[in-house]
Amino acid sequence: MCIEEALELIETTLYTNTGKNLTVIEKEILIAALQKEAYATIAKNSHLSVGHIKDVAYKLWRQLSTMLGEKVTKTNLLLVLERYTLSAGITPSIQNNSEIDSNEDANLKNYILQLQQEIQELKQTQEIIYQSRAFIESILNHSLDGIAEFQAIRGNNTEKVVDFKLLVANNVMTKFFNYSHGDLSSHGDFIGNLLLKDQIVKENLSLFNFLTKVFETKETLYQELHIETKDIQNWYQCIGTSFSNEVFLTIRNITQQKLLQAELALQININNLSHINNRHYFDEYLAREWQHSKGKKQNISLILCSINNFECYDNSEHNRKNYQYLIAVALVIKNCTKNINCYVGHYRENQFAIILSNTDIDRVFNLAHLIQSESGNLDMPQVSQSSDYLTLSVGIANMIPPNDGKAEELIIAAETMLSGLFIGE
């Protein structure tokens, strides 16, 4: 019996008993069985999984077994069909019993060989899968970055994303969510969790919002996230990409980098000698506060403090003591303003500046007097009996910035007061 005759017999028998025709996949399974081909070949040619092919074949063999009156399998299909045609008198057969037995023996040997081949292929496939999984798991768990895969969860009757289910996560990511250390296989209590059930995410929705944006735009996005957990500030660099119904997330802790950048920025704006803000930052701060005060129609004040006779002593052999006094004055000003929201910094080598926004003028004068009084208690350096002591003069300017005014007007006013010793020595 050739393949065409076998298919025609099965098709006729099936239609007679059920009124249905063979599907394309069922025909492919029958042809493969008659040609002694593996299920894997059918799956490859039809672009379906082996598991799906086996499920269809299992139902087909059961149906044929019922119709043909004996158990039908992939290996005995042809023999069952031949016996069925003999018993039903469909086509006469001139084969004797010895020939039938010989054919059955040959088919059995072929089946055993084919089964052994399939078993060997299955073992090789399992080994490849195991090695690949171990390799990928090793890469993920030794990565310095947190890596995770999430599945988007949509609301009922809506396309809106309401949560994400965690599918895969490496060690760094589990630590991020405060789960214990372990390999991927030990994260059973963690994998499958919904993102918004995690306390960290509930308190910091920026991560959920980032994943939602990645999923909705279907683009690879980069973002720095600031996340606070248990009063600990952390910064993370996140990379997210979406595929189908899933989002892949990579995070890197950049907290130390951020702290170093902040420290560097602070050092750039700090005077190395007095350890307070330098003139560069004075200009930047004044310009910003001037615009803010102009917009709010609020007053802004500037106090300039100048150490008198400093240049003379700076050129003397006692300049070391003079610089110690400079540092001491800076410390006095910092202590006097520690509870006040204001700017404190260097203006010139021997001068300091204090900028106050929306502050009552009486409080500004009181602060200036306090600084002058506290600096007067310092040990003033003196070169000789006939020389002058170092003293501190203070000049004050206060105004509401006019619409067409510039910040330099405040500086000029304070310098004018300082040169006239508005608050005397």
C-alpha positions as CSV (number, residue, x, y, z in Angstrom):
1,M,0.0,0.0,0.0
2,C,1.5,3.3,-1.1
3,I,1.2,6.6,0.8
4,E,-1.6,8.0,-1.4
5,E,-3.7,4.8,-1.0
6,A,-3.2,4.9,2.8
7,L,-4.2,8.6,3.0
8,E,-7.3,7.9,0.8
9,L,-8.3,5.0,3.0
10,I,-7.9,7.0,6.2
11,E,-9.7,10.1,4.7
12,T,-12.7,7.9,3.5
13,T,-12.9,6.0,6.8
14,L,-12.7,9.3,8.9
15,Y,-15.4,11.0,6.8
16,T,-17.7,8.0,7.0
17,N,-17.4,7.8,10.8
18,T,-17.3,11.5,11.8
19,G,-18.2,13.5,8.7
20,K,-14.9,15.3,9.0
21,N,-11.8,15.6,6.8
22,L,-8.1,15.4,7.8
23,T,-6.5,18.7,8.7
24,V,-3.2,19.8,7.1
25,I,-1.2,18.9,10.3
26,E,-2.9,15.5,10.5
27,K,-1.9,14.7,6.9
28,E,1.7,15.8,7.7
29,I,1.7,13.5,10.7
30,L,0.4,10.5,8.7
31,I,2.9,11.1,5.9
32,A,5.7,11.3,8.3
33,A,4.6,8.1,10.1
34,L,4.4,6.2,6.8
35,Q,7.9,7.6,5.8
36,K,9.3,6.7,9.2
37,E,10.2,10.4,10.0
38,A,10.5,11.9,13.5
39,Y,8.0,14.4,15.0
40,A,10.8,16.9,15.1
41,T,11.0,16.9,11.3
42,I,7.3,17.7,11.1
43,A,7.7,20.5,13.7
44,K,10.6,22.0,11.8
45,N,8.8,21.9,8.4
46,S,5.5,23.3,9.8
47,H,7.2,25.8,12.2
48,L,5.3,24.4,15.2
49,S,6.6,23.0,18.5
50,V,7.3,19.3,18.9
51,G,4.9,19.3,21.8
52,H,2.1,20.6,19.7
53,I,2.7,18.0,17.0
54,K,2.7,15.2,19.6
55,D,-0.6,16.4,21.1
56,V,-2.3,16.4,17.7
57,A,-0.8,12.9,16.9
58,Y,-2.0,11.5,20.2
59,K,-5.6,12.5,19.4
60,L,-5.3,11.2,15.8
61,W,-3.9,7.8,16.9
62,R,-6.8,7.4,19.4
63,Q,-9.4,8.3,16.8
64,L,-7.9,5.9,14.2
65,S,-7.7,3.1,16.8
66,T,-11.4,3.4,17.4
67,M,-12.3,3.4,13.7
68,L,-9.9,0.6,12.6
69,G,-10.6,-1.7,15.6
70,E,-7.1,-2.0,17.0
71,K,-4.5,0.2,18.6
72,V,-2.8,2.5,16.1
73,T,0.6,4.0,16.7
74,K,3.1,6.0,14.6
75,T,5.1,2.8,14.0
76,N,2.4,0.3,13.2
77,L,0.1,2.5,11.1
78,L,0.8,0.8,7.8
79,L,0.4,-2.7,9.2
80,V,-2.9,-1.8,10.8
81,L,-4.2,-0.3,7.5
82,E,-3.2,-3.4,5.6
83,R,-5.0,-5.7,8.1
84,Y,-8.0,-3.4,8.0
85,T,-8.2,-3.6,4.2
86,L,-8.0,-7.4,4.4
87,S,-10.6,-7.8,7.0
88,A,-12.9,-5.3,5.3
89,G,-12.4,-6.8,1.9
90,I,-11.4,-3.5,0.4
91,T,-8.5,-4.8,-1.6
92,P,-7.4,-8.4,-1.9
93,S,-4.0,-9.3,-0.7
94,I,-1.9,-12.2,-2.1
95,Q,0.7,-12.0,0.7
96,N,1.0,-15.1,2.8
97,N,1.5,-15.2,6.6
98,S,5.3,-15.5,6.3
99,E,5.5,-12.4,4.2
100,I,3.3,-10.5,6.7
101,D,5.5,-11.7,9.6
102,S,8.6,-10.7,7.7
103,N,7.2,-7.2,7.1
104,E,6.2,-6.8,10.7
105,D,9.7,-7.8,11.8
106,A,11.3,-5.3,9.4
107,N,9.0,-2.6,10.6
108,L,9.7,-3.4,14.2
109,K,13.4,-3.2,13.6
110,N,13.0,0.2,11.9
111,Y,10.9,1.4,14.7
112,I,13.5,0.4,17.3
113,L,16.3,2.1,15.3
114,Q,14.2,5.2,14.9
115,L,13.2,5.3,18.6
116,Q,16.9,4.9,19.6
117,Q,17.7,7.8,17.3
118,E,15.0,10.0,18.8
119,I,16.1,9.2,22.3
120,Q,19.7,10.1,21.4
121,E,18.5,13.4,19.8
122,L,16.4,14.1,22.9
123,K,19.4,13.6,25.2
124,Q,21.6,15.9,23.1
125,T,18.9,18.5,23.1
126,Q,18.5,18.3,26.9
127,E,22.3,18.6,27.4
128,I,22.4,21.7,25.1
129,I,19.5,23.3,27.0
130,Y,21.1,22.5,30.4
131,Q,24.5,23.9,29.3
132,S,22.9,27.0,27.8
133,R,20.8,27.6,30.9
134,A,23.8,27.2,33.2
135,F,25.9,29.6,31.0
136,I,23.1,32.2,30.9
137,E,22.5,31.8,34.7
138,S,26.2,32.3,35.4
139,I,26.4,35.5,33.3
140,L,23.3,36.9,35.0
141,N,24.3,36.1,38.5
142,H,27.9,37.4,38.1
143,S,26.8,40.6,36.5
144,L,27.4,43.9,38.4
145,D,24.1,45.1,37.0
146,G,20.6,44.1,38.1
147,I,18.8,42.3,35.3
148,A,15.1,41.4,35.2
149,E,12.3,40.5,32.9
150,F,8.7,41.7,33.6
151,Q,5.4,40.8,32.0
152,A,2.9,43.7,31.7
153,I,-0.4,43.1,33.4
154,R,-3.4,45.0,31.9
155,G,-6.6,46.0,33.6
156,N,-9.9,44.3,32.9
157,N,-11.5,45.5,29.7
158,T,-8.7,48.1,29.2
159,E,-5.3,48.4,27.5
160,K,-3.9,50.3,30.5
161,V,-1.0,48.7,32.3
162,V,-1.9,48.2,36.0
163,D,1.1,46.2,37.1
164,F,4.1,44.1,36.1
165,K,4.8,40.4,37.0
166,L,8.5,39.5,37.6
167,L,9.6,36.6,35.4
168,V,13.4,36.5,35.7
169,A,15.8,38.3,38.0
170,N,19.5,37.9,38.9
171,N,21.2,38.3,42.3
172,V,21.7,42.1,42.0
173,M,18.1,42.6,41.2
174,T,16.9,40.5,44.1
175,K,19.1,42.5,46.4
176,F,17.6,45.6,45.0
177,F,14.2,44.3,46.2
178,N,15.7,43.2,49.5
179,Y,15.5,39.5,48.8
180,S,18.1,37.0,50.0
181,H,21.1,36.1,47.9
182,G,21.0,33.0,45.8
183,D,21.0,31.7,42.2
184,L,18.0,32.1,39.9
185,S,16.5,28.7,40.8
186,S,16.2,29.7,44.5
187,H,14.1,32.8,43.9
188,G,10.8,30.8,44.0
189,D,9.2,33.2,46.4
190,F,10.3,36.2,44.4
191,I,9.6,35.2,40.8
192,G,6.0,35.7,39.8
193,N,5.5,38.6,42.3
194,L,3.6,41.7,41.1
195,L,5.7,44.8,41.1
196,L,3.4,47.1,43.0
197,K,3.2,44.6,45.9
198,D,6.8,45.4,46.7
199,Q,7.2,48.1,49.4
200,I,10.2,49.7,47.7
201,V,8.2,50.2,44.5
202,K,5.1,51.4,46.3
203,E,7.1,54.1,48.0
204,N,9.0,55.0,44.8
205,L,6.7,54.9,41.8
206,S,9.3,56.3,39.5
207,L,10.4,52.7,38.7
208,F,6.9,51.6,37.8
209,N,6.4,54.7,35.8
210,F,9.6,54.1,33.9
211,L,8.6,50.5,33.0
212,T,5.2,51.7,31.9
213,K,6.7,54.3,29.6
214,V,9.1,51.7,28.1
215,F,6.2,49.3,27.5
216,E,3.9,51.9,25.9
217,T,6.5,53.5,23.7
218,K,8.2,50.2,22.6
219,E,11.4,52.1,22.7
220,T,14.7,51.5,24.5
221,L,14.8,54.2,27.2
222,Y,17.5,55.4,29.6
223,Q,16.8,57.2,32.9
224,E,18.4,57.9,36.2
225,L,16.1,57.1,39.1
226,H,16.4,58.4,42.7
227,I,15.1,55.9,45.1
228,E,14.9,56.2,48.9
229,T,14.6,53.2,51.1
230,K,14.7,53.3,54.9
231,D,16.2,56.8,54.9
232,I,18.9,55.7,52.5
233,Q,19.4,57.7,49.3
234,N,20.3,55.7,46.2
235,W,20.6,56.6,42.5
236,Y,20.3,54.0,39.7
237,Q,20.9,54.2,36.0
238,C,18.1,52.3,34.3
239,I,17.9,50.9,30.7
240,G,14.6,49.5,29.6
241,T,13.5,47.8,26.4
242,S,10.2,46.2,25.4
243,F,9.4,43.1,23.4
244,S,5.9,41.9,22.8
245,N,4.2,41.8,26.2
246,E,7.4,42.0,28.2
247,V,9.8,44.6,29.5
248,F,13.5,43.9,30.1
249,L,15.2,46.1,32.8
250,T,18.9,46.7,33.5
251,I,19.8,48.8,36.6
252,R,23.2,49.9,37.9
253,N,23.7,51.5,41.3
254,I,25.5,54.8,40.6
255,T,25.1,56.2,44.1
256,Q,28.9,56.4,44.7
257,Q,29.3,58.1,41.4
258,K,26.6,60.6,42.2
259,L,28.2,61.4,45.6
260,L,31.6,61.9,44.1
261,Q,30.1,64.2,41.5
262,A,28.4,66.2,44.2
263,E,31.6,66.3,46.2
264,L,33.5,67.5,43.2
265,A,30.9,70.2,42.4
266,L,31.1,71.3,46.0
267,Q,34.9,71.4,45.9
268,I,34.7,73.5,42.7
269,N,32.6,76.1,44.6
270,I,34.6,76.0,47.8
271,N,37.6,78.1,48.7
272,N,40.5,75.9,49.7
273,L,41.7,78.2,52.5
274,S,38.5,79.1,54.3
275,H,36.4,76.2,53.2
276,I,33.4,78.4,52.3
277,N,31.9,79.2,48.9
278,N,34.2,81.0,46.4
279,R,33.6,84.1,44.3
280,H,32.5,82.0,41.3
281,Y,29.6,80.6,43.2
282,F,28.8,84.0,44.6
283,D,28.1,85.4,41.2
284,E,26.0,82.3,40.3
285,Y,24.0,82.4,43.5
286,L,23.4,86.2,43.4
287,A,22.2,86.1,39.8
288,R,19.7,83.3,40.6
289,E,18.4,84.9,43.8
290,W,18.2,88.3,42.2
291,Q,15.8,86.9,39.5
292,H,13.8,85.0,42.1
293,S,13.4,88.1,44.3
294,K,12.5,90.2,41.2
295,G,9.8,87.7,40.3
296,K,8.4,87.6,43.8
297,K,8.7,91.3,44.4
298,Q,10.7,90.5,47.6
299,N,13.7,92.2,49.1
300,I,17.3,90.9,48.8
301,S,20.1,91.9,51.1
302,L,23.9,91.7,50.8
303,I,26.4,92.0,53.7
304,L,30.0,92.6,52.8
305,C,32.6,92.0,55.5
306,S,36.1,93.3,55.0
307,I,39.3,92.7,57.0
308,N,41.0,96.0,57.3
309,N,44.9,96.4,57.0
310,F,45.0,92.8,55.7
311,E,47.1,93.7,52.6
312,C,49.8,95.2,54.8
313,Y,50.1,92.2,57.0
314,D,49.8,89.8,54.1
315,N,53.1,91.1,52.8
316,S,54.8,90.8,56.1
317,E,56.6,87.9,57.7
318,H,53.5,87.3,59.9
319,N,51.2,86.5,57.0
320,R,50.8,83.0,58.3
321,K,49.0,84.4,61.4
322,N,47.0,86.7,59.2
323,Y,45.6,83.8,57.2
324,Q,44.8,82.0,60.4
325,Y,42.8,85.0,61.3
326,L,41.1,85.0,57.8
327,I,40.1,81.4,58.5
328,A,38.8,82.3,62.0
329,V,36.6,85.1,60.6
330,A,35.2,82.7,58.0
331,L,34.3,80.3,60.8
332,V,32.7,83.1,62.8
333,I,30.5,84.0,59.9
334,K,29.5,80.4,59.3
335,N,28.6,79.9,63.0
336,C,26.6,83.2,63.0
337,T,24.6,82.1,59.9
338,K,24.3,78.3,60.6
339,N,20.6,78.6,61.4
340,I,19.8,81.1,58.7
341,N,18.9,80.2,55.1
342,C,21.5,82.3,53.3
343,Y,24.6,82.3,51.2
344,V,28.1,82.6,52.8
345,G,31.2,82.9,50.8
346,H,34.4,84.7,49.7
347,Y,34.0,87.9,47.9
348,R,37.6,89.0,47.6
349,E,40.8,87.8,49.3
350,N,40.1,89.6,52.5
351,Q,36.3,90.0,52.1
352,F,33.3,87.9,52.7
353,A,29.7,88.1,51.5
354,I,26.4,87.0,52.9
355,I,23.3,87.0,50.7
356,L,19.8,86.9,52.3
357,S,16.5,86.7,50.5
358,N,13.2,88.0,51.8
359,T,14.7,88.9,55.2
360,D,13.6,91.8,57.4
361,I,16.2,94.6,57.3
362,D,16.4,94.7,61.1
363,R,17.4,91.0,61.1
364,V,20.0,91.8,58.5
365,F,21.5,94.6,60.7
366,N,21.4,92.4,63.7
367,L,23.3,89.7,61.9
368,A,26.0,92.2,60.7
369,H,26.5,93.4,64.2
370,L,26.7,89.9,65.6
371,I,29.4,89.0,63.0
372,Q,31.4,92.1,63.8
373,S,31.0,91.5,67.6
374,E,32.1,87.9,67.4
375,S,35.1,88.6,65.2
376,G,36.1,91.3,67.7
377,N,36.7,88.6,70.2
378,L,39.3,86.9,68.1
379,D,43.0,87.2,68.8
380,M,44.0,90.1,66.4
381,P,47.5,89.7,64.9
382,Q,49.9,92.7,65.2
383,V,53.4,93.0,63.8
384,S,54.8,95.6,66.2
385,Q,53.8,98.0,69.0
386,S,53.3,100.8,66.4
387,S,51.4,98.8,63.8
388,D,47.6,98.6,63.5
389,Y,45.5,95.6,64.4
390,L,43.4,93.7,61.9
391,T,39.8,94.8,62.2
392,L,36.5,94.0,60.5
393,S,34.2,96.5,58.7
394,V,30.8,95.7,57.4
395,G,28.7,97.2,54.6
396,I,25.0,96.4,54.0
397,A,22.7,96.9,51.0
398,N,19.0,96.0,50.8
399,M,16.5,96.5,48.0
400,I,13.6,95.0,46.0
401,P,15.0,94.4,42.5
402,P,13.5,96.8,40.0
403,N,12.1,95.3,36.7
404,D,15.0,96.7,34.7
405,G,17.6,96.4,37.5
406,K,20.7,94.3,37.5
407,A,22.3,92.4,40.4
408,E,25.4,94.6,40.1
409,E,23.4,97.4,41.6
410,L,23.2,95.5,44.9
411,I,26.9,94.9,44.9
412,I,27.7,98.6,44.2
413,A,25.4,99.7,47.0
414,A,27.1,97.3,49.5
415,E,30.6,98.3,48.4
416,T,29.6,102.0,48.7
417,M,28.4,101.4,52.2
418,L,31.5,99.4,53.0
419,S,33.9,102.1,51.8
420,G,32.0,104.6,53.9
421,L,32.2,102.3,56.8
422,F,28.4,102.1,57.1
423,I,28.9,100.0,60.2
424,G,32.2,101.3,61.6
425,E,35.3,99.5,62.6
